[in-house]
Amino acid sequence: MPIYEYECSNCGRIDEALQKFSDKPLTKCRHCAGKLNRLVSRSSFHLKGTGWYVTDYANKSKPSAKPAKAETKKDTPSKKAEPPKISDT
């Protein structure tokens, strides 16, 4: 069951309610009987990792793509860092 957050428009108190999807939203504050508004909260569900679908469920008959070779310091010309310019204005 999801946890919903409600904010009272009268007293400003924020409360949580454990409700089923089929339950009607709460309308009255239990502390001051003011009108409640349901808040939209961040979900705690995160998809983490690289290539979530591609790497986990990829077709084994296809060859996997190899990562591109990273450039080395020998391949790139070196540049001397310039100090930041300061204007007199």
N, C-alpha and C positions, 0 to 999 in steps of 0.2 A: 504494500500500500504506500502511495506517495505521501509526502509531508508537504502541506500547503502553508504558506505564510499569509497572514491577513493583517492589515493596518487599519486602525480605527480612525475615522475622519474627525471624531470628536476629541478624544484624549491623546491620539497619536501613538498609542501603544501597539507594538507588533507582537503577535502571537502565532504559534504554529499549531496546526491541526492535522492529525493523522486521519486521512479519509480515503475511502474507496473512490475509484473513477466514477462510479454510478451515484455517489452521494451528491446532494445539492450543496452548492457553496454556502458558507455561513454568511449571515446578513447582519447579525446583531452582536455587538461587543459584550462579552460576559462581565466586564468590569464597570462600564458606564452606560450600556445599552445604546451606544452610538452606532452609526452605519459602518460596516466593514467593507474594505476593498481588498480583493485578492492581489497579492504581489507576484511579479514574475521574478523567479530566482534563477541563479546559475545552476546548471546540472553538475553533479559530481561524477558524471560518466566521461571518461577521456579515452580516446583511441591514441595510443602511443606506439612508436616504433617506425621503422622504415618500410615503406611499401606494404602497408597492412594487408591488402588483398593480393597483390602481385607475388610477394615472397611466400606467403602462407599457403596459397591455394593455386599456385601456378601449375600449368600443364607440364608434366615432366618430360614429354616428348620434344618440346621446343628447347633449343639451346639457350642458356641464360646469357644475358648481356654482360660483358665484362666492363668494369669501370674504366673510364678513360685514364690514361697515364697522366699523373700530376706533373706539372712543370717543376724543374729543379732550378736552383739558383744559377747553375751554369747556363741554362737555356735562356734566362731573362737578363737583359742588361741592367746593371745596377745604377740606381739614381741616388744622388746625394740629396738628402732632405734639406729643403730651404726653410729658414726661420720665417715665422709669420710676419707679414708686413703691417706696420703700425702707421696710421695716418696722423697728421698733425692737426686735424680739425677737431 
